[in-house]
Amino acid sequence: MRPDVRPRADAPVRSRWHRTDWMALLSGALFITVGVLFIAAPDLGPAVMFPLVVGGLACAGFIAVLVRAIRR
């Protein structure tokens, strides 16, 4: 049986919220946007979509690095 464990009065209170994973969030939004564009405008070929995806992932990665640097 587990003993009663109570936090000390001077222990910091930890939030129940987790940090946002900006890379995952922005990448998901990018792929949803690309999917909607692919359905709405099928005449956009790979010559347009590939740079859009690569550029969007690069921007998402850059934002994720900036957020991580600011948090530290």
Buried (B, 14 or more C-beta within 10 A) or exposed (E): EEEEEEEEEEEEEEEEEEEEEBBEEBBEEBEEEBEEBEEEEEEEEEEEBEEBBEEBBEEBBEBBEEBEEEEE
